[in-house]
Amino acid sequence: MIFNKFGLVALLSSGLALSSVSHAEADISGILGGGLAFGGETLVDDIRFTDGSSGDVKTGEGFWLDFGFRAGFEGWALKNTIGYKSGGVFASNGDATFSRMPLTVVASLDNNGHLFGAGFTYELNPELELDLPGLYGTAEFENALGLVLEYENNHDTWAWGVRYTHIEYDYDATGETFDGNNIGAFFNWYF
């Protein structure tokens, strides 16, 4: 828990540090983005549908939407975003989802529009929500701090990339820890 609080302070401090940089030194732009991730440990498995198919809810899977800002410097960039990430199983008579709000900071080296970055994500309010026939309820997990590695191919006003996230989610009610490691593809629009 102390490490998570320290991580949150570090994430917020990196954003505050940018406020002291003048616009002459940094090219500041807004970000609107999203992506799709795969991986993680199974939280709920073998959810059966009426057509005979089945699905699972995993800690790393899902889509995300985020917004924030990027400060571009000579040869490197710093990106700060906050977003919403959710994945699960969706059916006409109910769904099972794992959702959270990632606060992410990534510093990247810029090699002619190819950005190689590393940073942190602090995922707020991770929650498993079940609303299925005969199975419903909510399980709230502890906020989680994770490591992010990413490659971004930048084309000035838009970019695509891939991201690896190394993270674990703690569920205090049972003392269990779930592996949330995942890899995702993303698209960003810079304005």
C-alpha positions, 0 to 999 in steps of 0.5 A: 500500500505504501508503494502504491501511494508513493507511485501515485505521488510520483505520477502526479509529480511528473505532471506538475513538473511539466507546469514549470517548463516554458512553452519555448522548451516543450511542444505541448499537445493534447491526446485522445486515444484508445486501444485493445489489450489481451492477457491477464489471469482469468477472474471468471471462467466458462460463462455459458451462453444460450447458443452453446458458446462460452467466455471468460473475464480476464484481468488484462483484457479489454478496450481503453479510452484515454485523454491527456497531454504530451510534452515533446522535447528535443529527442524525447517526450513525456506523455500523461493520460487518464482513462477508462479500461474495461473488458469482459463478457457481454450478452443480451441477458447480462454481462461480467466486466472488469473495469478500472481507471488508469493514470499513466505516465510514459517517457519516450526517446524519439528516434525520427517519429519512432518512440520507445518508452517506459513508465508507470500506470496507477490503476484506480478503482479496479472492479469486477462486476457480475450481472448474469442470471444466477450470478451477480455482485461486485468485487472491488480490488485495491488500486494497483501500480504497474510498469508500462513499456511501449513503442509508438509510431508517430505521424505528428497529429496521429500515432499507433503503437503497442504497449506491454503492461506489467501489473498485479491486482490485490483482492483484500477480501480473500488475500489473493493476487491476480496477474494483470500482465497484458499487451495491447495495440493503441491509436492516439490523436494529438491536437 
